[in-house]
Amino acid sequence: MSGEDDSTAAEEGDGDAARDDASDDAPATVPVTLYTRDDCSLCVVARETIESVAADLDGVRVDLDVIDVDTDPELAEEYGERVPYVLVDGHPAFKYEVDERELRLKLLAAT
């Protein structure tokens, strides 16, 4: 029986190594949440900046979630006119304006 246990452990180890190799090639995914609302010109600029930086950054994949605060009364009350508001990897990152250089640094730090 110990031979079976050893082969199972070896197979599991080989699978882990294969997953590690595959994950080395895949870009790290960083969640970014953009709180926005209709008729918000700064929100449009913020989204364009996030998408531009995401397209240019090697080794990082941005999972952008755009949330219109006006669709949820609680969010509308919480954020009000304080949009755009951006979270990077779940942490507050920007309010009103997204700085391209700072966004790059925050995305890289989150990987």
Secondary structure, DSSP 8 states (H G I E B T S, - for coil): -HHHHHHHHHHHHHHHHHHHHHHHHS-EEEEEEEEE-TT-HHHHHHHHHHHHHHHH-TTEEEEEEEEEGGGSHHHHHHHTT--SEEEETTEEEEES---HHHHHHHHHHT-
